[in-house]
Amino acid sequence: MAAKPITLEQYMALSGPNPSARIAYGVEPSQYVELFRPQGEGMFPVVLLVHGGCWLKEFQGIVQMRNLAGALAAQGIAVWNVEYRRIDEDGGGYPGTYQDAAAALDLLVERASAHHLETRRLVAVGHSAGGHLVQWLAGRSQLPSTSGLHTRNPFPLRQVVALGSIGDLRRRAAGIEQVCGIDMKRLTGPPTPARPNVYADTSPAELMPTGSHTVLINGDLDHVSPPQTALDYAARAQQAGDRVDTIVLPRASHFDEVCASSPAWTLILPVIHRALGMGTASSS
């Protein structure tokens, strides 16, 4: 009998091992990362892991992602599990949420050698809202110079795996006006005379081509980010010259994607291995 899709309640109950270290990248309570370091000396391939949760505190996220972090560490893969300010936290939303994602990645690059992490073998993996953020990080080099989020020569993310992501904020807002019940303006900021296009520096779909290889993975029963969301994004990205692949997980919900005991994980883990240049390994 096939396993039933994972529910929101089951997702909220997910957990995993404690991290090897907790490292702050700012002074606010949500500005930190958790490092999961495998046994051994390294150098370790590394996953930049960014949780979802509708950009809201109530759905937590970083604790649930320990489920994947522990599974990845058991495979000899280090994990940089990122917390960030959500739209309902002081300083979160636009631009703070984006600044946090960028700061967490920049700290990884800065501290990689000290923690025996090999950034030449790095893949960014994000779920839902976290998928949006890792796709945004991959497009940082395309940010308009007039944006307050613009950075000269940002670290290039060449491998991205986005799980149940929402990468085209403009199309999503035009279609249903809200994502996860939030007012999109809280995520994009309001338009101003100096910044009339609020998607130009917030929506990954506006930041192509990125030069990255992105794999978009969606459950066929995902009602937050249905497979068509990924297919539409991939068509636009490929037209821009980017390499984007899509995978649809059978009988999977929005939450199977981040549960290491789900059948979906046996399909996701090999994608991460390939992105890291690793051979095939067991999913257990």
C-alpha positions in Angstrom: 0.0 0.0 0.0 1.4 3.4 -1.0 2.4 5.8 1.8 -0.1 8.7 2.3 1.1 12.2 1.5 2.6 14.0 4.5 0.3 16.6 6.1 1.1 20.0 7.6 0.8 18.6 11.1 3.3 15.8 10.3 5.6 18.3 8.8 5.5 20.5 11.9 6.4 17.4 14.0 9.6 16.8 12.0 12.9 17.1 13.8 16.5 15.8 13.6 19.8 15.8 15.4 21.2 18.8 17.1 23.7 20.8 15.0 27.4 20.7 15.4 27.5 24.5 15.9 25.3 27.5 15.9 26.8 30.6 14.2 25.4 34.1 14.2 25.7 36.3 11.1 23.9 39.3 12.8 22.7 40.5 16.1 18.9 39.8 15.7 17.5 36.5 17.2 16.8 35.0 13.8 20.2 35.8 12.2 22.0 32.6 12.6 22.9 29.3 10.9 23.2 25.8 12.1 26.2 23.8 11.0 25.9 20.0 10.6 29.3 18.6 10.1 29.8 14.9 9.2 32.3 12.7 11.0 35.8 12.8 9.6 38.3 15.5 8.7 36.8 16.9 5.4 37.0 18.7 3.1 33.2 18.2 2.9 30.8 19.0 0.1 28.2 21.3 1.5 24.5 22.0 1.2 23.2 25.5 1.9 19.8 24.6 3.3 17.0 27.2 3.5 13.7 26.4 5.1 10.2 27.5 4.0 7.1 28.3 6.0 5.4 31.0 3.9 8.0 33.6 5.1 6.1 33.5 8.5 7.3 32.6 12.0 4.3 30.4 12.8 5.4 27.6 10.5 8.9 27.6 12.1 11.2 25.8 9.6 14.8 25.5 10.8 13.9 22.8 13.3 12.0 20.8 10.7 14.9 21.0 8.3 17.1 19.3 10.8 15.4 16.2 9.5 17.1 16.6 6.1 20.3 18.0 7.7 20.8 14.9 9.7 20.2 12.6 6.7 22.6 14.6 4.6 25.3 14.6 7.3 25.0 10.8 7.5 25.9 10.8 3.8 29.1 12.7 4.4 27.6 16.1 3.4 28.0 19.2 5.6 24.9 21.3 6.0 24.6 25.1 6.5 21.0 25.3 7.8 19.9 28.9 7.5 17.5 30.9 9.8 16.4 34.3 8.7 14.0 37.1 9.6 10.5 36.4 8.3 8.1 39.1 7.1 6.4 39.2 10.5 9.6 39.8 12.4 11.3 43.2 13.1 13.5 44.0 10.1 12.1 41.1 8.0 10.4 41.3 4.6 11.9 43.7 2.1 14.8 44.2 2.3 15.8 42.3 5.5 14.8 38.8 4.5 16.9 39.0 1.4 19.8 40.6 3.2 19.7 37.8 5.7 19.8 35.1 3.0 22.8 36.9 1.3 24.6 37.3 4.7 24.2 33.6 5.5 25.7 32.6 2.2 28.5 35.1 2.5 29.3 33.8 6.0 29.5 30.3 4.6 32.0 31.4 2.0 34.0 33.3 4.6 34.1 30.4 7.2 34.3 27.4 4.8 38.0 26.8 5.2 37.8 26.9 9.0 35.0 24.3 9.1 36.6 22.1 6.3 33.8 22.9 3.8 34.5 22.8 0.1 32.6 25.6 -1.6 33.6 24.2 -5.0 31.1 21.5 -4.2 28.2 23.5 -3.0 24.5 23.2 -3.8 21.8 25.5 -2.4 18.6 23.6 -1.4 15.5 25.5 -0.5 11.9 24.5 0.3 8.9 26.6 -0.5 9.8 30.2 0.7 13.3 28.9 1.0 13.2 27.7 -2.6 12.4 31.3 -3.6 15.4 32.5 -1.5 17.9 30.1 -3.0 16.8 30.9 -6.5 17.1 34.6 -5.6 20.6 34.0 -4.3 21.5 32.4 -7.6 20.4 35.5 -9.4 22.2 38.1 -7.2 24.6 39.0 -10.0 21.6 40.3 -12.0 20.3 42.6 -9.4 19.8 46.2 -10.7 22.6 48.5 -9.7 20.0 50.8 -8.3 18.7 48.2 -5.9 19.6 48.5 -2.2 20.2 44.7 -2.4 22.8 45.0 -5.2 26.3 43.6 -4.3 29.4 43.7 -6.5 30.7 40.3 -7.5 28.5 38.1 -5.3 29.5 34.5 -4.8 28.1 32.5 -7.7 25.7 29.7 -6.8 26.1 27.2 -9.7 23.8 24.4 -8.4 20.3 25.0 -7.0 17.7 22.5 -6.0 14.3 24.2 -5.3 11.6 22.1 -3.6 8.0 23.3 -4.0 9.4 26.8 -4.8 7.7 29.9 -5.9 10.2 31.6 -8.2 8.0 33.9 -10.2 6.4 36.3 -7.7 4.9 38.5 -10.4 3.0 35.7 -12.1 1.9 34.3 -8.7 0.6 37.7 -7.5 -1.1 38.3 -10.8 -2.9 35.0 -10.6 -4.0 34.8 -7.0 -2.8 38.1 -5.4 -1.5 36.2 -2.4 0.9 33.4 -1.6 0.3 31.5 1.7 -2.3 34.1 2.6 0.3 36.9 2.9 0.1 40.3 1.3 2.8 40.1 -1.4 3.8 43.7 -0.6 5.2 42.5 2.7 7.7 40.4 0.7 8.4 42.7 -2.2 8.1 46.1 -0.5 5.7 48.8 -2.0 6.4 50.5 -5.3 8.0 54.0 -5.1 9.0 56.5 -7.8 12.6 55.4 -7.4 11.6 51.7 -7.4 8.4 51.2 -9.5 9.1 47.6 -10.4 9.1 45.7 -7.0 9.8 42.4 -8.7 13.1 43.5 -10.3 15.1 42.7 -7.2 12.9 40.2 -5.4 11.6 37.7 -7.9 14.0 35.1 -9.3 12.1 35.1 -12.6 13.2 38.7 -13.1 16.9 37.8 -12.5 17.6 35.5 -15.4 19.9 34.3 -16.8 21.8 33.3 -13.7 24.3 30.9 -15.3 23.2 28.3 -12.7 21.8 24.8 -13.1 18.5 24.7 -11.2 16.4 21.6 -10.5 12.8 22.3 -9.6 11.1 19.5 -7.7 7.4 19.5 -6.9 5.0 16.9 -5.6 2.2 16.0 -7.9 -0.2 16.7 -5.0 1.4 20.0 -4.0 -1.3 22.7 -3.8 1.1 25.4 -2.6 3.4 25.1 -5.5 1.9 22.8 -8.1 4.1 21.2 -10.8 2.8 23.7 -13.4 4.5 26.4 -11.4 7.8 24.7 -12.0 7.1 24.0 -15.7 6.2 27.6 -16.4 9.3 28.9 -14.7 11.5 26.3 -16.5 10.2 27.4 -19.9 11.0 31.0 -19.1 14.4 30.2 -17.8 15.3 28.0 -20.7 14.3 30.8 -23.1 16.6 33.1 -21.2 19.5 30.6 -21.7 19.5 29.0 -18.2 19.6 25.3 -17.6 16.5 24.2 -15.6 15.2 20.7 -15.1 11.9 19.7 -13.5 11.0 16.6 -11.5 7.4 15.7 -10.4 7.3 13.5 -7.3 4.4 10.9 -7.5 1.8 10.9 -4.7 3.7 13.6 -2.9 2.5 16.7 -1.1 4.2 20.0 -0.4 5.8 18.4 2.7 7.0 15.1 1.5 9.8 17.0 -0.2 11.5 17.7 3.2 10.9 14.4 5.0 13.9 12.1 4.9 11.8 9.0 5.6 9.4 9.7 2.7 9.6 7.9 -0.7 10.1 11.4 -2.3 13.5 11.7 -0.5 14.8 8.6 -2.4 14.3 10.7 -5.6 15.6 13.9 -4.3 18.8 12.7 -2.7 20.4 11.5 -6.0 19.7 15.0 -7.4 21.7 16.5 -4.6 24.5 13.9 -5.1 24.8 14.8 -8.7 24.9 18.5 -8.0 27.8 17.9 -5.6 29.6 15.6 -8.0 29.1 12.6 -5.7 28.5 9.0 -6.7 25.3 7.2 -6.0 24.8 6.5 -2.3 22.1 4.9 -0.1 19.2 7.1 1.0 19.2 5.5 4.5 
